Amino acid sequence: MTEKARSEYPEHDKLAAVKDQSQVIGEFLDFGLPQMRIHLSERITRPCECNHCARGQGQFSGWHTAEEKATIIDGRVQITDDAPTHRTIESLLAEWFDIDQAKIEQERRQMLGALREAYTARDAGS
């Protein structure tokens, strides 16, 4: 048995393997959700801005529950909310399919370098 040859561009191979699935999901996120009036959001945790928390005394606030007070950091209750995401569809798909975008860019530059070398060698031989 022969071992499958290792590609020079493994991250692009991973990307090609999920292309069809990624395309369908991407189109749904880009066109389907807005047509349905659904927007993507993500959970964020931020310091509370009430008067007590602003002074670093969140434990004395009558507005916060005991559960919320258990999240105090530096005297400020930590609030968890849903907020619109600012992530791109491309970055969401890359994370979902475990595609490293930095590696994709690195491989893309390698490909361009290899093409430049090939054309330079071809032109030098003419």
Secondary structure, DSSP 8 states (H G I E B T S, - for coil): -------S-HHHHHHHHTHHHHHHHHHIIIIIHHHTT---EEEEEEE--SHHHHTT-GGG-SSS-HHHHTT-BTTB-EEEEEEE----HHHHHHHHTT--HHHHHHHHHHHHHHHHHHHHHHHHH-
